[in-house]
Amino acid sequence: MDDLTQANVKAIQRLEHEASRVRGPMDRFADQVSRFCGSPAFFWVHVVWFAGWIAFNARSGPGTFDPYPFTFLTLVVSLEAIFLSTFILISQNHAARISERRNQLDLQINLLTEQENTKMLQMVDRIAHAVGAIDDQDPTLQVLEQAMRPEKLAEQIDRAAERKA
């Protein structure tokens, strides 16, 4: 079991590596910026920067370049917010693409597993009939032996959601 698990982990790692390899430099840069922006260091850099800016410019005297109400600071912060939000959105879009790929992979594996289980159930039923251990009265068994149709299941889910709304 450990060998199978290790093989699966390595396969997923290869998929993740391949997905990150095809990203462009802008995507990689946006991910790095987003990671830094979500760190405590980012917070503390800003605390020190803004406190220093305000303390320096709140005093009267030579060298102050942005007196109260700190209009230039407001401009800098606004520009920073524009760029940071752009980088974060780029990073989130990339994460959404990876998530969608994982969802598709998960769906395909689930469908394949369901098809395999249905086929095995049909084979076991034939074996049971051959050895005389027949249970034709179980309606659940009859339903499970039928191949699942994803589009019909999606329709049922949609109808159930509409009834809830």
C-alpha positions, 0 to 999 in steps of 0.5 A: 500500500505504501508503494502505491501511495508513494507512486500516487504522491509522485504522480501528483507532484509531477502534475503540479511541477508541470503546471508550475513549469508552464507558467510565465514569469509574470505569473511567478512574480505575481505569486511571489508578491502575493505570498509576501503580501500575506506574510507578517513581514509585509505587515511590519514593514508597512507599520514601520514605513507608515509610522516613520513617514508620518512621524517625519512629516508631522514635525515642522522643520526642514526636510518635510515633504508631505505635511499633514494631511499627508497627500503624497502618502495617500497617493503612494498607498493608492498606487500600491493598492492598485498594483497589489490587487492586480498581482493578487488577482493574477495569482488567484486566477492561476490558483483557480486554473489549478483548482479547476484542473484538479476538479476535472481530474477528480471528476474523471477519476470518480467517473472511472471508479464508478464505471469500474464498480458498476462493471464489478457489480454486474460480474459478481451478479452473474457469478451469483446467478451461476452458483445459484445465490440469486437475490433478484428482490433487491431493488438497490442492486438493480439500480446500482448495476445500471451505468451511471449517467453524469448528465442525468445526475447533474440534472437531478442535482440542479432540480434539487437545488432549484427546489431549495431556492 
